[in-house]
Structures are given as structure tokens and as C-alpha cells.
Amino acid sequence: MFDPQVDALTDLQYRILLALADGQVRSSLSIWNTVQTDSKAHLKVASATINRSLASLVKFELVERLLDDSPVTSRQRPNYRLTRAGYDSLHSEMIRCRDLAVIIGARLAER
């Protein structure tokens, strides 16, 4: 059974968290909301899962953490953006998925 607090996203961290919520510098909460409402509804995940995934992506330098440029408040939330390595990994993963779809399509056509 799927436990959103434990299970990893994978699939290149769910396409690097939907390309960090459509290519904009976003907070983890904003990314979580985008992943939650993805029209394909591939995964239902908890914010803790997104935060762990972001930490992993930062560790492997696929995304970078930015300081919030809003005025200092009592609660600052980090924002994230893709690094060049993250963009390249995402591009490679998309090519791999496309190639896999072509192979599966060819095998289905043979039947």
C-alpha cells in the first residue's frame, strides 16, 4: 500500500517535480500544490515527501536552493530552480521515456 510519507517519487523524482512547477522559481509548497493537482494524478504525495525529494535533488545538484528575495519575515521559505545538470538529466529522462514508448508501441503493433 502506498504511504505518501515513506514512498519515494522516483521517475527522476517525478520529472524533477514537474520541472519545478512549470519552470519557475518556486517554493516547496507551490511545487507540492502543482504536483498534487497534476491533471494526470500520477501520485498523491505528502509535503514531507516533496521536501525529502527536494533535499535529494539539491544534494545531487539537480536543483539549487535560492534565498527568498521578499522582505525578511519571521518565516522565510526557500525557493528552488533547476540547475544545468538538472535540466540535462530531465532532458535525458524524457528522451529515455520517449524511446521506451516507441519500443512498447512497436511491440504492440507486432501482436
C-alpha positions in Angstrom: 0.0 0.0 0.0 1.3 3.5 -0.9 2.4 5.6 2.1 2.9 9.2 1.0 5.1 9.8 4.0 7.5 7.0 3.1 7.4 6.2 -0.6 9.9 7.9 -2.9 8.7 9.8 -6.0 11.3 8.4 -8.4 10.8 8.5 -12.2 13.5 11.1 -12.0 11.8 12.5 -8.9 8.5 12.8 -10.8 10.1 14.6 -13.7 12.1 16.8 -11.3 8.9 17.8 -9.6 7.2 18.7 -12.8 10.2 20.7 -13.9 9.9 22.6 -10.6 6.3 23.6 -11.1 6.5 24.7 -14.8 9.9 26.2 -14.9 9.5 29.0 -12.5 11.4 29.6 -9.3 9.0 28.2 -6.7 8.7 27.3 -3.1 8.3 23.7 -1.9 4.7 24.4 -1.0 4.0 25.7 -4.5 5.7 22.7 -6.1 3.7 20.4 -3.8 0.4 22.0 -4.8 1.3 21.7 -8.5 2.3 18.0 -8.1 -0.9 17.4 -6.1 -3.1 18.9 -8.8 -1.3 17.5 -11.9 -4.1 16.5 -14.3 -2.8 13.0 -14.7 -2.9 12.5 -11.0 0.0 10.1 -11.1 0.9 10.4 -7.5 -0.7 11.7 -4.4 2.1 12.8 -2.2 2.6 14.5 1.1 4.5 17.7 1.6 7.2 15.8 3.6 7.8 13.6 0.5 8.3 16.7 -1.6 10.6 18.2 0.9 12.7 15.0 1.1 12.8 14.8 -2.7 13.9 18.4 -3.0 16.7 17.8 -0.4 17.8 14.8 -2.5 17.7 16.8 -5.7 19.7 19.6 -4.1 22.3 17.1 -2.8 22.8 15.8 -6.3 23.0 19.3 -7.7 19.9 18.8 -9.9 18.2 21.8 -8.4 19.5 24.7 -6.3 18.1 26.4 -3.3 17.7 30.1 -3.5 17.0 32.7 -0.8 13.6 34.2 -0.9 14.1 37.8 -2.1 11.0 39.1 -0.4 11.4 41.3 2.7 12.7 39.4 5.7 9.8 38.0 7.8 9.6 35.6 10.7 9.1 32.7 8.2 11.4 32.5 5.2 10.8 29.7 2.7 13.5 28.6 0.4 12.8 28.6 -3.3 14.3 26.2 -5.9 15.3 26.2 -9.5 16.7 23.7 -11.9 20.5 23.7 -12.4 22.1 22.9 -15.8 22.7 19.3 -14.6 19.0 19.1 -13.6 17.9 20.3 -16.9 20.2 17.9 -18.7 19.0 15.0 -16.5 15.4 15.9 -17.1 16.0 16.1 -20.9 17.8 12.7 -20.9 14.9 11.1 -18.9 12.3 12.5 -21.3 14.3 11.0 -24.3 14.5 7.7 -22.4 10.8 7.7 -21.8 10.0 8.6 -25.4 12.3 5.8 -26.7 10.7 3.3 -24.3 7.2 4.4 -25.6 8.4 3.8 -29.2 9.7 0.3 -28.3 6.4 -0.6 -26.5 4.4 0.8 -29.4 6.4 -1.3 -31.9 5.9 -4.5 -29.8 2.2 -3.9 -29.5 2.0 -3.4 -33.3 3.6 -6.8 -33.8 0.8 -8.6 -32.0 
